[in-house]
Amino acid sequence: MSHPDPAAFADRILAGDDRAVDPATLLAFLSEEVDGWTLMAAADRVRRDRFGNRVHLCSIVNAKEGGCPEDCGFCSQSRHFTTHVTPGRFIAPADAVAASAKARAQQATALGLVTATRGLEEDSRGLEYVEAAVRAVRDAGHTEAHASVGLLSEAALDRLVDAGLTELNHNLESGRSFFERLVSTHTYDDRIATIRRAKARGLRTCVGGIFGMGETLQDRVELATELRELDVDEVPLNFLVSIEGTTLQNIEPMEPRQILRVIAAYRMFLPRQNIFIAAGRTHLGQLLPMMFSAGASGMMVGDFLTTPNRGPQDDLLLLEQLGLSPYGCGTDHPTRPEHAPAPARTRLPVVAQGMA
């Protein structure tokens, strides 16, 4: 039985067929059927064609920590679990501006305000706090103001857009089948409805998932297919960092080469989207720089919410040594010569045959 050739699919993508990879082929890419190095080489061609040697950097801040009423089994901020997180208040506008300035100093062009909440009702104090923080970040002008605040109604979204919100993060976390094993306090369709409301208001959408939670390869295909059908703009890939006290506390981290395989397969399936790497990227260890050769076009810099990240200066040095440079959030993807210089091919890690 012949296996799909990643190089041939890359040729089709570069010729303009963004849907060259179908779900069955994606499943093969995610499995051991296809050599990992060959897959990465193809994904790197697609990344270079669409993004050149530019990468997107963003940062987040905990705008309301802990005490979340939802029971997401991976989350240290759920009040259903006893973890190291202590519930806190909503962020003050001045603190949001300070976090935005810090993010910009780390070359990030967007700050995501993240709240541990089910959502924000249009008549709630929580919405007022986030609205004020978004407006303050917008007016300060250091970065764009993004938000990840749970489920949102049309009226609540309208208020945040008026305050200056430019992008909404609302991860699907996994495919529908596996999601229902992780969360019982809201539904997959609740999340999809919020994403569609955001898109209807002209917001960019940042929607991704978490890998290594015990899901199957088919679950990963389900997630990717949903992201394609929703036509989201940014796709954050997170890799589970098990937190003591949560349902998933005993799950071991994904192997580095499997992480790279996920990144490469998603790049081939979602060639247009900005795929950036967030929580759990330290699982890559010495292979961390290869996430770009696997197809990643961005990463989250600075502090995460409740788990550690690399120091931002280490990340910026890494980009310098690889010959990569940040590009502004919300600008056109640098897919053509007028946006970006020709790739400096010798500066990136070399891929070779033999990866499992």
C-alpha positions as CSV (number, residue, x, y, z in Angstrom):
1,M,0.0,0.0,0.0
2,S,1.4,3.4,-1.0
3,H,1.5,6.2,1.5
4,P,0.7,9.9,0.6
5,D,3.8,11.9,-0.5
6,P,4.0,15.2,1.5
7,A,6.1,16.8,-1.2
8,A,3.4,16.2,-3.9
9,F,0.8,17.8,-1.6
10,A,3.1,20.7,-0.9
11,D,3.4,21.2,-4.7
12,R,-0.4,21.4,-4.9
13,I,-0.6,23.8,-2.0
14,L,2.0,26.1,-3.5
15,A,0.1,26.0,-6.8
16,G,-2.9,27.5,-4.9
17,D,-4.9,24.5,-3.6
18,D,-5.3,25.3,0.1
19,R,-7.5,22.2,0.5
20,A,-5.1,19.8,-1.1
21,V,-4.9,17.7,2.1
22,D,-8.1,16.0,2.9
23,P,-9.0,14.5,6.3
24,A,-7.8,11.0,5.3
25,T,-4.5,12.3,4.2
26,L,-4.2,14.3,7.4
27,L,-4.8,11.2,9.4
28,A,-1.9,9.5,7.5
29,F,0.4,12.5,8.2
30,L,-0.5,12.3,11.9
31,S,0.3,8.6,12.1
32,E,3.5,6.8,11.5
33,E,2.6,6.0,7.9
34,V,4.6,9.0,6.6
35,D,8.2,9.7,7.5
36,G,8.3,12.6,9.9
37,W,11.3,14.3,8.3
38,T,9.7,14.1,4.8
39,L,6.5,15.6,6.3
40,M,8.4,18.4,8.0
41,A,10.3,19.3,4.8
42,A,7.1,19.7,3.0
43,A,5.5,21.7,5.8
44,D,8.5,24.0,5.8
45,R,8.1,24.7,2.1
46,V,4.5,25.7,2.7
47,R,5.5,27.9,5.7
48,R,8.3,29.7,3.7
49,D,5.9,30.3,0.7
50,R,3.2,31.8,2.9
51,F,5.2,33.6,5.6
52,G,8.8,33.9,4.4
53,N,11.1,34.0,7.4
54,R,8.8,36.2,9.4
55,V,7.1,35.0,12.6
56,H,4.2,36.4,14.7
57,L,4.7,37.0,18.4
58,C,2.0,37.5,20.9
59,S,1.6,37.6,24.7
60,I,-1.1,37.0,27.2
61,V,-1.9,38.2,30.7
62,N,-4.2,36.7,33.4
63,A,-6.9,39.3,33.5
64,K,-9.0,37.3,36.0
65,E,-7.3,34.4,37.7
66,G,-8.9,31.2,39.0
67,G,-12.4,30.5,40.3
68,C,-13.8,29.5,36.9
69,P,-17.2,27.7,37.2
70,E,-16.5,25.5,34.2
71,D,-15.1,22.0,34.7
72,C,-12.6,21.7,31.8
73,G,-10.5,18.7,32.8
74,F,-7.2,20.2,31.7
75,C,-7.6,23.6,33.5
76,S,-5.8,24.6,36.7
77,Q,-8.1,27.6,37.0
78,S,-11.4,25.6,37.4
79,R,-13.0,25.8,40.8
80,H,-13.9,22.2,40.5
81,F,-10.2,21.3,41.2
82,T,-7.8,22.0,44.0
83,T,-4.6,23.3,42.4
84,H,-1.9,25.9,43.0
85,V,-4.0,28.7,41.6
86,T,-5.6,31.3,44.0
87,P,-8.6,33.1,42.6
88,G,-8.1,36.8,42.0
89,R,-9.9,39.9,40.8
90,F,-10.2,41.4,37.4
91,I,-7.2,43.3,36.1
92,A,-7.1,47.1,36.5
93,P,-6.8,49.2,33.3
94,A,-3.3,50.5,34.4
95,D,-2.1,46.9,35.0
96,A,-3.4,45.9,31.5
97,V,-1.4,48.8,30.0
98,A,1.7,47.8,31.9
99,A,1.4,44.2,30.6
100,S,0.9,45.6,27.1
101,A,4.1,47.7,27.3
102,K,6.0,44.7,28.6
103,A,4.7,42.6,25.7
104,R,5.8,45.2,23.2
105,A,9.3,45.3,24.8
106,Q,9.4,41.6,24.0
107,Q,8.5,42.3,20.4
108,A,5.0,41.0,20.7
109,T,2.4,43.1,18.9
110,A,-0.7,41.8,20.6
111,L,-1.7,41.3,24.2
112,G,-4.4,38.8,25.0
113,L,-6.5,39.5,28.1
114,V,-7.5,36.1,29.5
115,T,-10.2,35.6,32.1
116,A,-11.1,32.4,34.0
117,T,-14.8,32.8,33.5
118,R,-17.6,31.0,31.8
119,G,-18.2,34.2,29.8
120,L,-19.2,37.8,30.2
121,E,-22.8,38.7,30.3
122,E,-23.7,42.1,28.7
123,D,-25.0,43.5,32.1
124,S,-22.1,42.1,34.2
125,R,-19.4,43.9,36.2
126,G,-16.9,41.5,34.6
127,L,-17.7,42.8,31.1
128,E,-17.2,46.4,32.4
129,Y,-13.8,45.5,33.8
130,V,-12.6,43.8,30.6
131,E,-14.1,46.5,28.4
132,A,-12.1,49.1,30.4
133,A,-9.0,47.1,30.1
134,V,-9.4,46.6,26.3
135,R,-10.0,50.4,25.9
136,A,-6.9,51.2,28.0
137,V,-4.7,48.9,25.9
138,R,-6.0,50.3,22.7
139,D,-5.5,53.9,23.8
140,A,-2.0,53.2,25.1
141,G,-1.0,52.0,21.6
142,H,1.7,49.5,22.7
143,T,0.0,46.5,21.3
144,E,-3.4,45.4,19.9
145,A,-6.0,44.3,22.5
146,H,-7.1,40.7,22.1
147,A,-9.2,38.7,24.6
148,S,-10.0,35.2,25.7
149,V,-13.0,35.6,28.0
150,G,-15.3,32.6,27.4
151,L,-18.7,32.6,25.9
152,L,-20.0,35.9,24.6
153,S,-23.4,37.1,23.4
154,E,-23.8,39.5,20.4
155,A,-24.3,42.5,22.7
156,A,-21.2,41.7,24.8
157,L,-19.1,41.3,21.7
158,D,-20.4,44.7,20.4
159,R,-19.3,46.4,23.5
160,L,-15.8,44.9,23.3
161,V,-15.5,45.7,19.6
162,D,-16.4,49.3,20.4
163,A,-13.8,49.4,23.1
164,G,-11.1,48.4,20.6
165,L,-11.0,44.6,20.6
166,T,-9.4,43.3,17.3
167,E,-9.2,39.6,17.8
168,L,-11.0,37.0,19.9
169,N,-9.4,33.8,21.2
170,H,-11.8,30.9,21.9
171,N,-10.2,27.5,21.6
172,L,-12.1,24.4,20.7
173,E,-9.4,22.4,22.6
174,S,-10.1,19.1,20.8
175,G,-12.4,17.4,18.3
176,R,-16.1,17.3,19.3
177,S,-16.0,13.6,20.3
178,F,-13.1,14.0,22.8
179,F,-14.3,17.4,24.0
180,E,-17.4,15.9,25.5
181,R,-15.3,13.7,27.7
182,L,-13.4,16.7,29.0
183,V,-16.1,19.3,29.7
184,S,-19.7,18.9,30.9
185,T,-20.7,22.5,31.9
186,H,-21.0,23.8,28.4
187,T,-21.1,22.3,24.9
188,Y,-18.9,22.3,21.8
189,D,-21.7,24.2,20.0
190,D,-21.6,26.9,22.6
191,R,-18.0,27.6,21.7
192,I,-18.6,27.5,18.0
193,A,-21.5,29.9,18.3
194,T,-19.2,32.5,20.0
195,I,-16.6,32.1,17.3
196,R,-19.2,32.7,14.6
197,R,-20.5,35.8,16.4
198,A,-17.0,37.2,16.5
199,K,-16.4,36.5,12.8
200,A,-19.8,38.2,12.0
201,R,-18.5,41.3,13.7
202,G,-15.3,41.4,11.7
203,L,-13.0,40.3,14.5
204,R,-10.1,38.1,13.7
205,T,-10.5,34.7,15.3
206,C,-7.8,32.8,17.2
207,V,-8.9,29.2,17.7
208,G,-6.8,26.1,18.4
209,G,-6.5,23.2,20.8
210,I,-4.5,21.2,23.2
211,F,-2.7,18.0,22.2
212,G,-1.5,15.1,24.4
213,M,-4.6,14.9,26.6
214,G,-5.3,11.2,25.6
215,E,-7.1,12.0,22.4
216,T,-6.9,9.8,19.4
217,L,-5.4,10.7,16.0
218,Q,-9.0,10.9,14.7
219,D,-9.8,13.4,17.4
220,R,-6.9,15.5,16.1
221,V,-8.4,15.2,12.5
222,E,-11.8,16.3,13.8
223,L,-10.3,19.4,15.4
224,A,-8.4,20.4,12.3
225,T,-11.5,19.9,10.1
226,E,-13.6,22.1,12.3
227,L,-10.9,24.8,12.2
228,R,-10.8,24.7,8.4
229,E,-14.6,24.9,8.1
230,L,-14.8,27.8,10.6
231,D,-12.1,29.5,8.5
232,V,-10.3,30.9,11.6
233,D,-7.3,33.2,11.2
234,E,-4.9,32.1,13.9
235,V,-4.4,28.5,15.2
236,P,-2.6,28.2,18.6
237,L,-1.2,24.7,19.2
238,N,-0.8,23.9,22.9
239,F,0.7,20.7,24.3
240,L,-0.7,19.5,27.6
241,V,1.2,20.6,30.7
242,S,-0.3,18.3,33.4
243,I,-1.3,20.2,36.5
244,E,-1.6,18.5,39.9
245,G,-5.2,18.5,41.0
246,T,-6.8,18.4,37.6
247,T,-8.4,15.4,35.9
248,L,-5.4,15.1,33.6
249,Q,-2.7,15.4,36.3
250,N,-1.1,12.0,35.5
251,I,-0.7,12.3,31.8
252,E,2.9,12.3,30.6
253,P,4.1,15.0,28.1
254,M,4.1,14.3,24.4
255,E,7.3,13.2,22.8
256,P,9.1,15.9,21.0
257,R,9.0,14.2,17.6
258,Q,5.3,13.7,17.9
259,I,4.8,17.4,18.7
260,L,6.7,18.2,15.5
261,R,4.6,15.8,13.6
262,V,1.4,17.5,14.8
263,I,2.7,21.0,13.8
264,A,3.7,19.8,10.4
265,A,0.5,18.0,9.7
266,Y,-1.6,21.0,10.8
267,R,0.5,23.3,8.6
268,M,-0.2,21.1,5.6
269,F,-3.9,21.0,6.3
270,L,-4.2,24.7,7.2
271,P,-1.7,26.3,4.9
272,R,-3.3,29.8,5.1
273,Q,-3.5,30.1,8.9
274,N,-1.0,31.5,11.3
275,I,0.0,28.5,13.3
276,F,1.7,29.5,16.5
277,I,3.0,27.4,19.4
278,A,2.0,28.2,22.9
279,A,1.8,26.2,26.1
280,G,3.9,23.1,26.4
281,R,6.4,24.0,23.7
282,T,9.2,23.5,26.3
283,H,8.4,19.7,25.9
284,L,10.4,20.0,22.7
285,G,13.6,20.3,24.6
286,Q,16.6,20.5,22.3
287,L,14.3,20.2,19.3
288,L,12.5,23.5,20.1
289,P,14.0,25.5,17.2
290,M,12.7,22.8,14.8
291,M,9.1,23.9,15.4
292,F,9.6,26.5,12.7
293,S,11.0,23.9,10.3
294,A,7.9,21.9,11.1
295,G,5.7,24.7,9.8
296,A,5.0,27.0,12.8
297,S,4.8,30.7,11.9
298,G,4.6,32.2,15.4
299,M,4.9,31.6,19.1
300,M,3.7,33.0,22.4
301,V,6.4,34.9,24.3
302,G,6.5,35.9,27.9
303,D,4.6,34.5,30.8
304,F,1.8,31.9,30.3
305,L,-1.2,31.9,32.7
306,T,-0.3,29.3,35.3
307,T,2.5,27.3,33.7
308,P,6.2,28.2,33.0
309,N,7.5,29.5,29.7
310,R,11.0,30.2,28.4
311,G,12.5,33.6,29.1
312,P,11.6,36.1,26.4
313,Q,15.2,37.0,25.8
314,D,16.0,33.4,25.1
315,D,13.2,33.3,22.5
316,L,14.3,36.6,20.8
317,L,17.9,35.3,20.7
318,L,16.6,32.0,19.1
319,L,14.8,34.0,16.4
320,E,17.9,36.1,15.7
321,Q,20.1,33.0,15.4
322,L,17.6,31.4,13.0
323,G,17.4,34.4,10.8
324,L,13.7,34.9,11.7
325,S,12.1,38.3,12.4
326,P,8.7,39.2,13.9
327,Y,5.9,40.8,11.8
328,G,3.0,42.9,13.1
329,C,-0.2,41.4,14.3
330,G,-3.1,42.0,11.9
331,T,-0.9,42.9,9.0
332,D,-1.2,40.9,5.8
333,H,0.7,37.6,6.0
334,P,4.1,38.2,4.3
335,T,3.4,35.7,1.6
336,R,4.9,37.5,-1.4
337,P,8.2,39.3,-2.1
338,E,6.6,42.7,-1.4
339,H,6.1,41.6,2.2
340,A,9.2,39.7,2.9
341,P,12.7,39.0,1.7
342,A,13.6,35.7,0.1
343,P,14.1,32.9,2.7
344,A,17.5,32.6,4.1
345,R,17.5,28.9,3.8
346,T,20.9,28.2,5.4
347,R,19.8,29.7,8.8
348,L,17.2,27.2,9.7
349,P,17.7,23.7,11.0
350,V,18.5,21.1,8.4
351,V,16.0,18.2,8.0
352,A,17.0,14.8,6.9
353,Q,15.6,11.4,6.3
354,G,15.0,8.9,9.1
355,M,12.6,10.5,11.6
356,A,10.0,8.1,12.8
